[in-house]
Amino acid sequence: MIEDLAWSALLLGAIAVLGLLLGGGARREDIRARRRWDQTFDYESRRLSRTDATGVLRCRSCGANGSERAGRCPSCGSVL
């Protein structure tokens, strides 16, 4: 009985060590890349202008009106 318990504990410990060695945790570079992507996504989503039902957006650079579908200003070419 004690022997079975010892073997079970040893097997459980071996599985835990194997899990840690095979990538149980995320690497530091992966976490940094994820944070960088999240920051970029948040910045872009906050920067987007909401449109009304007309589908026309005003350019932030020159003030001209452009189609939301086009995505670019017809006058200066910047992203709407």
Residue frames as qw, qx, qy, qz and C-alpha x, y, z in Angstrom:
[[0.000, 0.885, 0.466, 0.000, 0.00, 0.00, 0.00],
 [0.272, -0.830, 0.128, 0.470, 2.74, 2.49, 0.92],
 [0.450, -0.168, 0.616, 0.624, 4.66, 1.34, -2.13],
 [0.280, 0.611, 0.652, 0.351, 1.69, 2.06, -4.41],
 [0.100, -0.953, -0.228, 0.175, 1.32, 5.50, -2.88],
 [0.397, -0.622, 0.358, 0.572, 5.02, 6.24, -3.43],
 [0.409, 0.125, 0.687, 0.587, 4.88, 5.12, -7.05],
 [0.151, 0.808, 0.549, 0.150, 1.76, 7.23, -7.63],
 [0.207, -0.914, -0.005, 0.349, 3.47, 10.30, -6.17],
 [0.440, -0.378, 0.537, 0.612, 6.57, 9.65, -8.27],
 [0.351, 0.414, 0.707, 0.454, 4.48, 9.26, -11.43],
 [0.021, 0.922, 0.385, -0.027, 2.53, 12.45, -10.67],
 [0.322, -0.783, 0.210, 0.490, 5.80, 14.34, -10.10],
 [0.449, -0.090, 0.647, 0.609, 7.23, 13.06, -13.39],
 [0.255, 0.672, 0.624, 0.307, 4.13, 14.18, -15.28],
 [0.125, -0.951, -0.172, 0.223, 4.34, 17.64, -13.68],
 [0.391, -0.583, 0.410, 0.582, 8.02, 18.04, -14.57],
 [0.414, 0.204, 0.712, 0.530, 7.36, 16.85, -18.12],
 [0.139, 0.845, 0.508, 0.094, 4.52, 19.37, -18.47],
 [0.217, -0.895, 0.060, 0.384, 6.77, 22.22, -17.34],
 [0.432, -0.361, 0.577, 0.592, 9.53, 21.19, -19.72],
 [0.340, 0.351, 0.738, 0.465, 7.20, 20.89, -22.71],
 [0.015, 0.269, 0.228, 0.936, 5.94, 24.45, -22.44],
 [0.231, -0.598, -0.746, 0.182, 3.45, 24.61, -19.63],
 [0.119, -0.783, -0.222, 0.569, 4.05, 28.36, -19.34],
 [0.508, 0.832, 0.154, 0.161, 4.25, 31.10, -21.94],
 [0.672, 0.017, -0.031, 0.740, 7.65, 32.49, -22.81],
 [0.178, -0.638, -0.183, 0.727, 8.50, 36.08, -22.01],
 [0.058, -0.166, 0.489, 0.854, 8.80, 37.02, -25.70],
 [0.103, -0.432, -0.820, -0.361, 5.34, 35.62, -26.42],
 [0.201, -0.725, -0.551, 0.361, 3.83, 37.64, -23.60],
 [0.158, -0.516, 0.094, 0.837, 5.55, 40.82, -24.80],
 [0.002, 0.054, 0.675, 0.736, 4.41, 40.27, -28.39],
 [0.146, -0.585, -0.791, -0.103, 0.85, 39.69, -27.21],
 [0.190, -0.714, -0.343, 0.580, 0.88, 42.88, -25.14],
 [0.122, -0.326, 0.350, 0.869, 2.28, 44.84, -28.08],
 [0.060, -0.282, -0.781, -0.554, -0.44, 43.49, -30.37],
 [0.190, -0.683, -0.686, 0.164, -3.14, 44.27, -27.79],
 [0.175, -0.612, -0.105, 0.764, -1.88, 47.84, -27.40],
 [0.035, -0.121, 0.548, 0.827, -1.85, 48.35, -31.17],
 [0.125, -0.449, -0.827, -0.314, -5.34, 46.92, -31.50],
 [0.195, -0.715, -0.531, 0.412, -6.68, 49.12, -28.69],
 [0.138, -0.471, 0.135, 0.861, -5.07, 52.20, -30.24],
 [0.036, -0.062, -0.688, -0.722, -6.53, 51.45, -33.67],
 [0.165, -0.558, -0.805, -0.116, -10.00, 50.69, -32.32],
 [0.178, -0.715, -0.369, 0.566, -10.09, 53.94, -30.35],
 [0.145, -0.363, 0.320, 0.863, -8.77, 55.90, -33.32],
 [0.102, 0.338, 0.799, 0.487, -11.52, 54.74, -35.67],
 [0.276, 0.056, 0.083, -0.956, -14.25, 57.27, -36.37],
 [0.333, 0.385, 0.836, -0.206, -17.80, 56.13, -36.00],
 [0.055, -0.072, -0.516, -0.852, -20.02, 56.82, -38.96],
 [0.528, 0.231, 0.378, -0.724, -23.68, 57.58, -39.32],
 [0.718, 0.322, 0.608, -0.102, -26.05, 55.81, -41.71],
 [0.481, 0.818, -0.110, -0.294, -24.77, 57.78, -44.71],
 [0.922, 0.064, 0.178, 0.337, -21.44, 55.93, -44.91],
 [0.407, 0.767, -0.091, 0.487, -19.51, 59.19, -45.26],
 [0.687, -0.521, -0.185, 0.471, -16.56, 60.02, -43.04],
 [0.117, 0.983, -0.113, 0.082, -14.71, 63.29, -42.59],
 [0.764, 0.301, -0.312, 0.478, -10.94, 63.19, -43.04],
 [0.575, -0.740, -0.160, 0.311, -9.00, 64.10, -39.88],
 [0.581, -0.146, 0.203, 0.774, -6.14, 65.53, -41.91],
 [0.122, 0.091, 0.331, 0.931, -7.78, 67.86, -44.43],
 [0.318, 0.299, 0.445, -0.782, -11.48, 67.86, -43.49],
 [0.437, 0.171, -0.546, -0.695, -12.77, 66.52, -46.81],
 [0.792, -0.007, 0.403, -0.459, -15.61, 64.00, -46.93],
 [0.279, 0.374, -0.831, -0.302, -14.91, 60.51, -48.22],
 [0.836, -0.110, -0.357, -0.401, -16.69, 57.21, -48.58],
 [0.644, -0.513, 0.519, -0.230, -16.39, 54.86, -45.64],
 [0.960, 0.185, 0.207, 0.018, -16.01, 51.97, -48.09],
 [0.582, 0.723, -0.257, 0.269, -13.04, 53.55, -49.83],
 [0.812, -0.447, -0.157, 0.340, -11.24, 53.93, -46.53],
 [0.520, -0.114, 0.083, 0.842, -8.98, 56.70, -47.89],
 [0.103, 0.751, 0.190, -0.624, -9.50, 60.41, -48.31],
 [0.661, 0.608, 0.364, 0.248, -10.10, 61.40, -51.95],
 [0.141, 0.980, -0.101, 0.098, -8.16, 64.65, -51.47],
 [0.116, -0.802, 0.576, -0.105, -5.05, 63.80, -49.47],
 [0.720, 0.248, -0.645, -0.065, -5.08, 59.97, -49.50],
 [0.074, -0.341, 0.772, -0.531, -4.80, 59.51, -45.73],
 [0.266, -0.262, -0.928, 0.006, -6.73, 56.78, -43.93],
 [0.387, -0.520, -0.181, -0.740, -10.19, 57.91, -42.88]]
